[in-house]
Every structure is written in structure tokens, then in C-alpha cells.
Amino acid sequence: MSIAPAEPGRYRIRREPSDQHLATIEATALALGVIEGDVEAYRALLRPFDAMVDGQLERAATARGTRHQSRAARRTKPSARFDELAPILAAPTRAVVVYAEVNSAPTGSRHDGVPELVHVVAVRPFVDGAAIDLVTRPRAAVHDATLARLGLARAAVDGGLDGPSATAAIDAFIGDGKVLCWGAFPRDAIASAGAVRRGFIDLRALCCRLLGGSAGGLDVAARRLGAPAPLPSTPRAVRMASDAVFIARALTDAAQRRPDA
């Protein structure tokens, strides 16, 4: 004896071979109804079955949505290679790129004491036009070769800011910003001059990570990443700060790029 159901099976979790195929509980309810002469008599048996099917379908839909969200989150999550940049990605306007030059003596000449700050450039790379460019007046005499290397006129150094005025201006500009610099030297140079000693994000280390090996010098790395060459007549600190800003932007772009892009 065979029984033909009047409606398709309700087991929507999987695809049955045909509409005539029923789940075991459906076939049992239908057979009992046929035997009793009332096919509706045992329909109540299907209520827990329907609830189970609906619940499983709802959970499956939720799981699919979660997987889709997870994939979307992975596509938009900053690359883990640049975790140090997370504070910058969260608040770009707080980023401050710092570059500094000091009164270092030429090789073979006498120079007593710690080299003093001569030129510092600080830029907020994600705030248009926000920058300071300070030439300071060291206590020790600045050698002609040092002036030539830095691209500074002696008159600019002789008329530069005294140490306390320069470091006050630096601290005011940086404020609660996050310092980015090429190695620790710029941070240490301004701290030695009297500025607040801060932590920093090392652009050199991150750039090596981005390039997959040694980055070379700051200017070399910037050219490798596509930065235009600055005018050679520009003071060295300005040129190098511009390169550091380019690298900082390239790194934040890479950090935000989809891992699978």
C-alpha cells in the first residue's frame, strides 16, 4: 500500500528527491490519519517538527550572515603587519611626523658635548598646511661644512630660536599627537634639547616591513615608494621631512588595504 501526500513535504532543511517524499514524522502522521479516516487528526504531531525546521533555518541564516560579516570585516581590517599604526588610523589628525638635524661636527674635527638641535620640521600629514619649521641657535659654533650639509645660511642659524623657545614651540605643536619618525634619532634630538620625551612610531621599521627588506636611507626609501625628488636647494630637514610624510602616508594606505587586495 502506498499513500500519496496531498502537499509537498515540509522538511525544508534539505532537498528531497521529489514532492512525494516526506520526513518520517510527516509520513507517520499522514498514515495514522488515513487509517483513522481523518488526515487532519494527527496534524498536531507536526507542530514540534515545524518549530524544529523553522529554528534550524533561522540559525543557518544567522550563521551565513555572520560568515559574510566576518569576511567583510577581514576585508576592511587593517593589515596586521602595521598594528603600530592603529592609533593613527583611528585618529589621523593626531599623527605628527618629526624630522630633526643637529650640530654634528665634520669627521676629524673636535666637537665637545652632545650635538645640539639646529633644525626641526614637524608636520601633521593628515591636516593640510599644519607644520612648523624651526631653525635654532646652538650654543656651540656651527661648522661651515655642517651648514653646507644642512642647506642653511649662517645668518639663519645665528638668528634662530634659543633652545627653550624652540622646544616650547615643538611641544605646543605636537601636543597629545602621536609622533612618527625615521628611527629614534629625531625624537631623541628634540628631547635632548628639552622637549618632552615621547614614545614614537618607527617609520623605518614599518617601511622595511612594507618593502620586504632593508629600506635604505629615508630618502632612498621614499624614492623606492614613488616620492618625487625634492629640489636640492631645499634645506635638508625640509626635504627629509617631506620624504617622511610621503612614507607615513604610504604606510597608512598599506595598513588600510584589504589583505587580499
Secondary structure, 3 states (H helix, E strand, C coil): CCCCCCCCCCCCCCCCCCCCCCCHHHHHHHHHHHHHCCCCCCHHHHHHHHHHHHHHHHHHHHHHHHHHHHHHHHHHCCCHHHHHHHHHHHCHHHEEEEEEEECCCCCCCCCCCCCCEEEEEEECCCCCCCEEEEEECCCCCCCHHHHHHHCCCHHHHHCCECHHHHHHHHHHHHCCCEEEECCCHHHHHHHHCCCCCCCCEEHHHHHHHHHCCCCCCHHHHHHHCCCCCCCCCCCHHHHHHHHHHHHHHHHHHHHHCCCCC
